[in-house]
Amino acid sequence: MEATYKLTEQGLANLKEELETLKTVDRKRNLEALKEAREQGDLSENADYDAARDEQARIESRIKEIEGILKNYELIRENTSKRVNIGKTVTIKIADQPNVTYTIVGSLEANPLKGKISNESPIGRGIIGSKKGQTVTVKTETEKELKVKIIDVK
């Protein structure tokens, strides 16, 4: 049984756009680079050719990866529940730190620097199902316990 990837509508759109770019722009650019490198002659010691081949492998690998995800994903629907869940944006307070706001997303879309944390991360997993005003104890990977107060859920 393959894993089902949880995606928001924006995450799905981003993957489709990336796939299109890989197939229509990056592949063409890479084929030109390969052609130019071949024209330089001896391929056995041609760094440009090696780099273009490596780039070709990266592009094809990413295309395969995205196509695999698009064959087996679950779209996270907008839900009106007031509980923390995937797709919800939550504002939390940890100890005496300033409030932080995160959107809970599937692991593929996680990017903490952009305010998106995975439902599989310690904080994500710990606060799912909580309601505004609730304080929950979250255990980190290092077994440290954090008290997390749910300030808001949207």
PAVEX-114743 format. One record per residue (C-alpha): residue in three letters; y, x, z. Coordinates in steps of 0.1 Angstrom, whole numbers, padded with zeros to 4 digits, always signed. Example, Ala and Ser with C-alpha at 12.3 -4.5 7.8 and 13.67 -1.06 7.14 Angstrom:
PAVEX-114743
ALA-0045+0123+0078/SER-0011+0137+0071/
//
This chain:
PAVEX-114743
MET+0000+0000+0000/GLU+0033+0015-0011/ALA+0063+0013+0012/THR+0089-0014+0005/TYR+0124+0000+0003/LYS+0151-0021+0020/LEU+0183-0022-0001/THR+0216-0040+0003/GLU+0231-0055-0029/GLN+0255-0025-0031/GLY+0226+0000-0026/LEU+0207-0017-0054/ALA+0237-0016-0077/ASN+0243+0021-0069/LEU+0207+0029-0078/LYS+0208+0010-0111/GLU+0240+0028-0120/GLU+0226+0062-0111/LEU+0195+0055-0132/GLU+0216+0045-0162/THR+0237+0077-0158/LEU+0207+0099-0155/LYS+0191+0084-0186/THR+0222+0081-0209/VAL+0245+0110-0197/ASP+0226+0136-0178/ARG+0196+0137-0201/LYS+0218+0141-0232/ARG+0238+0168-0215/ASN+0206+0186-0205/LEU+0191+0184-0239/GLU+0222+0201-0254/ALA+0220+0228-0227/LEU+0183+0234-0236/LYS+0192+0235-0273/GLU+0220+0260-0268/ALA+0198+0282-0245/ARG+0170+0282-0272/GLU+0195+0294-0298/GLN+0201+0325-0277/GLY+0168+0339-0286/ASP+0142+0353-0262/LEU+0133+0326-0237/SER+0113+0348-0214/GLU+0144+0364-0199/ASN+0169+0336-0205/ALA+0185+0324-0173/ASP+0204+0296-0191/TYR+0171+0283-0204/ASP+0154+0285-0170/ALA+0184+0267-0154/ALA+0183+0240-0180/ARG+0145+0235-0176/ASP+0150+0233-0138/GLU+0178+0207-0143/GLN+0155+0188-0167/ALA+0128+0186-0140/ARG+0153+0175-0114/ILE+0166+0147-0137/GLU+0132+0135-0147/SER+0120+0136-0110/ARG+0150+0115-0099/ILE+0145+0090-0127/LYS+0108+0086-0116/GLU+0119+0082-0080/ILE+0145+0055-0087/GLU+0121+0036-0110/GLY+0095+0037-0082/ILE+0121+0023-0057/LEU+0132-0004-0082/LYS+0096-0015-0086/ASN+0091-0020-0049/TYR+0122-0030-0030/GLU+0133-0058-0007/LEU+0168-0071-0011/ILE+0186-0075+0023/ARG+0201-0109+0022/GLU+0234-0118+0039/ASN+0224-0135+0071/THR+0246-0156+0093/SER+0229-0147+0125/LYS+0251-0132+0152/ARG+0224-0106+0160/VAL+0224-0070+0148/ASN+0201-0066+0118/ILE+0200-0048+0085/GLY+0231-0056+0064/LYS+0252-0063+0095/THR+0283-0042+0104/VAL+0284-0035+0141/THR+0310-0019+0164/ILE+0294-0001+0193/LYS+0306+0019+0223/ILE+0285+0047+0238/ALA+0295+0060+0272/ASP+0332+0070+0273/GLN+0333+0077+0235/PRO+0357+0057+0213/ASN+0342+0026+0196/VAL+0324+0033+0163/THR+0316+0009+0135/TYR+0284+0012+0114/THR+0267-0009+0088/ILE+0229-0010+0094/VAL+0211-0002+0061/GLY+0177+0008+0049/SER+0168+0045+0052/LEU+0175+0051+0015/GLU+0212+0041+0019/ALA+0218+0058+0052/ASN+0249+0080+0053/PRO+0263+0083+0088/LEU+0294+0101+0076/LYS+0302+0070+0055/GLY+0295+0046+0084/LYS+0260+0037+0073/ILE+0231+0042+0097/SER+0194+0035+0090/ASN+0175+0007+0107/GLU+0149+0035+0114/SER+0173+0058+0132/PRO+0172+0058+0171/ILE+0205+0039+0174/GLY+0197+0015+0145/ARG+0162+0007+0158/GLY+0175+0004+0194/ILE+0203-0021+0187/ILE+0185-0044+0161/GLY+0181-0078+0176/SER+0210-0074+0200/LYS+0240-0097+0203/LYS+0277-0091+0208/GLY+0285-0082+0244/GLN+0250-0069+0251/THR+0243-0034+0264/VAL+0210-0018+0254/THR+0194+0015+0263/VAL+0185+0036+0233/LYS+0162+0067+0234/THR+0172+0096+0211/GLU+0147+0120+0194/THR+0153+0143+0224/GLU+0143+0116+0248/LYS+0179+0113+0261/GLU+0188+0077+0270/LEU+0221+0063+0258/LYS+0237+0031+0270/VAL+0250+0013+0239/LYS+0273-0017+0242/ILE+0276-0040+0212/ILE+0313-0047+0208/ASP+0311-0068+0176/VAL+0286-0080+0150/LYS+0297-0090+0115/
//
